């Protein structure tokens, strides 16, 4: 570029709303949005999540209603998390054919499975009485390889119930390979895996743990989730390992604090990349807006545009239905 002011005036392309819309380099589409949803066994009415205004632990009936609203708004997908009535050390409800996730998945696929993609989170933390993402050793550590067997069984149970995408989130080494082998062995070669490949041990998960009732009863998850200050290149290594094991798409979680990682992943792979705008990101904007400190609608859209601009093909966000309706 050789022209300088006053010949060069970048503001010419920003003067009006139609002009800005015409030259926009980043666009959101409803089909790129995925709505995380919670379903809880044994409740008669939807239970509001105090730290996440507008988000609920659903009954099976209210879940179906919310899913219909998402489909009508044009949302691209749903991802389901379940809260069982009974938890134990091995997360038995995770692969129970009559477990709350399997029953709710069947409901959703029957109702909206032709309008959007029904996904299931595959982990154990919502189902274990200790709140960790796997089977524990006698000294209280998560047993990686024993946990893989439970993930595989859970993934097959979800696929049998109708799940259209399996999304393993536990950050166990080898989880994608174990799940791929189990799915293929049970005749589900066509079911894709969206791997939580770069999932960090983040402070931004707090409200989610209230919603999913999955806070660890002791210790933390630092030994299996990635360290926010971890080695340079660790995220890309995790992504490549998951792809080598058969992942069809990969995810970065959280989103806003890790836009640099998201960009690195997007530049490095040729599969779809998802980013999860997590509960803490949602809660901060909602809380600041409730106090009149920020413009809620503008902050929501700006945060989503930032995630899309950084390279996300899909965005998991609790605002998916609201934003999709505005974009149509």
C-alpha positions in Angstrom: 0.0 0.0 0.0 1.5 3.3 -1.0 -1.3 5.9 -0.6 -1.3 7.9 2.7 -3.7 10.3 4.3 -5.5 12.4 3.0 -5.8 10.1 -0.1 -6.0 7.0 2.1 -9.1 7.1 4.4 -10.0 3.7 5.8 -13.1 5.3 7.4 -14.8 5.5 4.0 -15.6 1.8 4.3 -17.0 2.2 7.9 -19.3 5.2 7.4 -22.7 3.5 7.2 -24.3 0.3 8.5 -24.9 -1.1 5.0 -21.3 -0.4 4.0 -20.0 -2.1 7.1 -22.2 -5.1 6.5 -21.1 -5.4 2.9 -17.4 -5.4 3.7 -17.6 -7.5 6.9 -14.9 -10.1 7.1 -16.4 -12.2 9.9 -20.0 -13.4 9.8 -22.0 -15.5 12.1 -24.7 -18.0 10.9 -27.2 -19.8 13.1 -26.1 -23.2 11.8 -22.6 -22.6 13.3 -24.1 -22.4 16.8 -24.4 -25.4 19.2 -26.6 -25.1 22.4 -25.4 -27.0 25.5 -28.3 -28.3 27.5 -28.8 -30.0 30.9 -31.3 -32.7 31.7 -31.8 -33.9 35.3 -33.5 -37.1 36.4 -36.2 -36.9 39.1 -37.3 -33.3 38.9 -40.9 -32.2 38.1 -40.1 -28.7 36.9 -37.1 -27.0 35.2 -34.6 -25.9 37.7 -33.0 -22.5 37.1 -29.2 -22.3 37.5 -28.4 -19.4 39.8 -25.0 -18.6 38.4 -26.3 -18.8 34.8 -29.4 -16.7 34.3 -31.7 -18.1 31.6 -30.1 -21.6 31.8 -31.9 -24.6 33.4 -31.6 -28.1 34.5 -34.4 -29.5 32.3 -37.0 -32.2 32.7 -37.4 -34.4 29.7 -40.5 -32.5 28.7 -39.0 -29.0 29.1 -35.8 -30.2 27.3 -37.9 -31.1 24.3 -39.6 -27.8 24.3 -36.3 -25.9 24.5 -34.9 -28.1 21.7 -37.9 -27.2 19.5 -37.2 -23.5 20.1 -33.6 -24.0 19.1 -34.5 -25.9 16.0 -37.0 -23.2 15.0 -34.4 -20.5 15.5 -32.0 -22.4 13.1 -29.5 -23.5 15.7 -27.1 -26.1 14.2 -26.8 -28.5 17.0 -27.4 -29.4 20.7 -25.0 -31.0 23.1 -26.5 -32.8 26.0 -25.3 -33.2 29.6 -27.1 -35.3 32.1 -27.6 -35.3 35.9 -28.7 -38.7 37.2 -30.6 -39.4 40.4 -28.0 -41.9 41.6 -24.3 -41.6 41.3 -21.6 -44.1 42.2 -17.8 -44.6 41.9 -17.9 -45.9 38.3 -20.5 -43.7 36.9 -22.9 -46.5 36.2 -25.7 -44.2 34.9 -23.4 -43.1 32.0 -24.0 -46.3 30.0 -27.3 -47.5 31.5 -29.8 -47.9 28.6 -32.4 -46.4 30.9 -30.1 -43.6 32.1 -31.3 -40.0 31.8 -29.0 -39.1 28.9 -30.0 -42.1 26.8 -33.7 -41.5 27.4 -33.4 -37.8 26.7 -31.3 -38.4 23.5 -34.0 -40.6 22.2 -36.5 -37.9 22.8 -34.5 -35.3 21.1 -33.6 -37.3 18.1 -37.3 -38.3 17.6 -38.4 -34.6 17.9 -35.7 -32.6 16.2 -33.1 -35.0 14.9 -33.9 -34.1 11.3 -33.6 -30.3 12.0 -30.4 -30.1 13.9 -27.5 -32.3 15.1 -28.0 -34.0 18.5 -24.7 -34.5 20.2 -23.7 -36.0 23.6 -20.9 -35.2 25.9 -19.1 -38.3 26.8 -17.4 -38.2 30.2 -18.0 -39.5 33.7 -17.9 -36.5 36.0 -21.7 -35.9 36.0 -22.2 -39.6 36.9 -19.6 -40.3 39.6 -20.1 -39.7 43.3 -16.6 -38.2 43.6 -17.0 -35.8 40.7 -13.9 -36.8 38.8 -13.9 -37.6 35.1 -12.9 -41.3 35.5 -12.4 -44.4 37.6 -10.2 -43.8 40.7 -7.2 -45.9 41.8 -7.1 -46.8 45.5 -4.9 -43.8 46.2 -7.4 -41.4 44.6 -5.9 -40.8 41.2 -7.8 -41.1 38.0 -6.9 -44.4 36.3 -6.5 -43.5 32.7 -6.8 -46.9 31.1 -9.7 -48.2 33.2 -11.5 -45.0 32.4 -11.2 -45.6 28.7 -13.3 -48.7 29.1 -16.1 -46.7 30.7 -15.9 -44.0 28.0 -16.2 -46.6 25.3 -19.2 -48.2 27.0 -20.9 -44.8 27.4 -20.3 -43.8 23.8 -21.9 -47.0 22.6 -24.9 -46.5 24.9 -25.3 -42.9 23.6 -25.0 -44.1 20.0 -27.6 -46.8 20.5 -29.9 -44.2 22.0 -29.5 -42.1 18.8 -26.7 -39.7 19.4 -25.5 -38.2 16.1 -22.1 -37.0 17.4 -20.0 -38.4 20.3 -18.0 -35.7 22.1 -15.5 -37.1 24.6 -14.4 -34.4 27.1 -12.5 -36.2 29.8 -8.9 -35.5 28.5 -7.9 -39.1 29.0 -5.0 -40.3 26.9 -6.3 -42.6 24.1 -9.9 -41.8 24.6 -10.7 -41.1 21.0 -9.1 -44.4 19.8 -11.0 -46.4 22.5 -14.3 -44.8 21.5 -13.7 -45.1 17.8 -13.0 -48.8 18.2 -16.0 -49.4 20.4 -18.4 -47.5 18.0 -17.1 -49.3 15.0 -17.3 -52.7 16.8 -20.9 -52.0 17.5 -21.8 -51.0 14.0 -21.7 -47.2 14.4 -18.9 -46.5 11.9 -20.9 -43.6 10.6 -21.1 -41.7 13.9 -18.5 -38.9 14.1 -16.4 -38.0 17.1 -16.0 -34.3 18.1 -13.0 -34.5 20.4 -12.4 -32.0 23.2 -8.8 -31.9 22.2 -7.5 -28.8 23.9 -9.4 -28.5 27.2 -7.8 -26.4 29.9 -8.0 -26.7 33.7 -9.9 -23.4 33.8 -11.4 -21.2 36.5 -14.2 -20.4 34.0 -16.0 -23.7 34.5 -17.5 -22.9 37.9 -21.1 -22.2 36.9 -21.2 -25.4 34.7 -20.3 -27.5 37.7 -23.4 -26.1 39.5 -25.5 -26.9 36.4 -24.1 -30.4 35.9 -23.6 -31.1 39.7 -20.1 -32.4 38.9 -17.6 -30.4 41.1 -14.8 -32.7 42.3 -15.4 -33.8 45.9 -11.6 -33.6 46.5 -8.6 -32.3 44.6 -8.9 -30.9 41.1 -8.5 -31.8 37.5 -5.1 -30.4 36.9 -3.6 -33.8 36.3 -5.6 -34.5 33.2 -6.9 -31.2 31.8 -4.3 -28.9 30.2 -2.3 -26.4 32.2 -3.2 -22.8 31.0 0.6 -22.1 31.3 1.6 -25.4 29.9 4.3 -26.2 27.3 4.2 -24.3 24.0 2.7 -26.7 21.4 0.9 -29.0 23.9 -2.5 -28.1 22.5 -1.4 -28.9 18.9 0.1 -32.2 20.1 -3.2 -33.2 21.8 -5.1 -32.2 18.6 -2.8 -34.3 16.4 -3.0 -37.3 18.7 -6.8 -37.1 18.6 -6.9 -36.8 14.8 -4.5 -39.8 14.5 -6.9 -41.8 16.7 -9.9 -41.0 14.5 -11.4 -37.7 15.6 -13.6 -36.1 12.9 -13.5 -32.7 14.4 -11.7 -31.0 17.4 -12.5 -28.5 20.1 -10.8 -25.8 22.1 -12.3 -25.1 25.5 -12.7 -22.4 26.9 -12.9 -20.0 24.0 -12.3 -16.3 24.9 -9.2 -16.8 27.1 -7.7 -19.2 24.5 -8.3 -17.4 21.2 -4.6 -17.7 20.4 -4.8 -21.5 20.8 -7.9 -21.6 18.7 -6.1 -19.7 15.9 -3.2 -22.1 16.1 -5.4 -25.1 15.8 -7.4 -23.7 12.9 -4.2 -23.0 11.0 -2.9 -26.5 11.7 -5.8 -28.8 10.8 -8.1 -29.4 7.9 -11.1 -30.7 9.9 -13.9 -28.6 11.5 -12.8 -26.8 14.7 -15.2 -26.0 17.5 -14.8 -23.6 20.4 -16.8 -23.8 23.7 -17.9 -20.4 25.1 -18.0 -21.8 28.6 -20.3 -21.1 31.6 -18.0 -18.5 33.2 -17.8 -16.5 30.0 -21.6 -16.5 29.9 -22.0 -15.7 33.6 -19.6 -12.7 33.5 -21.4 -11.0 30.6 -24.8 -11.7 32.2 -23.7 -10.4 35.6 -22.1 -7.3 34.2 -25.1 -6.5 32.0 -27.5 -7.0 35.0 -25.5 -4.4 36.9 -25.7 -2.0 34.0 -22.0 -2.0 33.4 -22.0 -3.2 29.8 -24.4 -3.4 26.9 -25.6 -7.1 27.0 -26.5 -7.6 23.4 -23.4 -5.9 22.0 -21.2 -7.8 24.4 -22.7 -11.2 23.4 -22.3 -10.5 19.7 -18.8 -9.1 20.1 -17.7 -12.2 22.0 -19.1 -14.6 19.4 -17.6 -12.6 16.5 -14.2 -12.8 18.2 -14.5 -16.6 18.5 -15.5 -16.9 14.9 -12.8 -14.5 13.8 -10.2 -16.6 15.6 -11.1 -19.6 13.5 -14.0 -21.5 15.0 -16.3 -23.3 12.6 -18.7 -24.1 15.4 -19.4 -22.3 18.6 -20.9 -24.0 21.6 -22.7 -21.2 23.5 -25.6 -20.9 25.9 -26.9 -18.0 23.9 -27.3 -20.1 20.8 -31.1 -20.0 20.5 -31.3 -16.3 21.3 -28.5 -15.3 18.9 -29.7 -17.6 16.1 -33.1 -16.0 16.2 -31.6 -12.6 15.8 -29.4 -13.7 12.9 -32.2 -15.1 10.8 
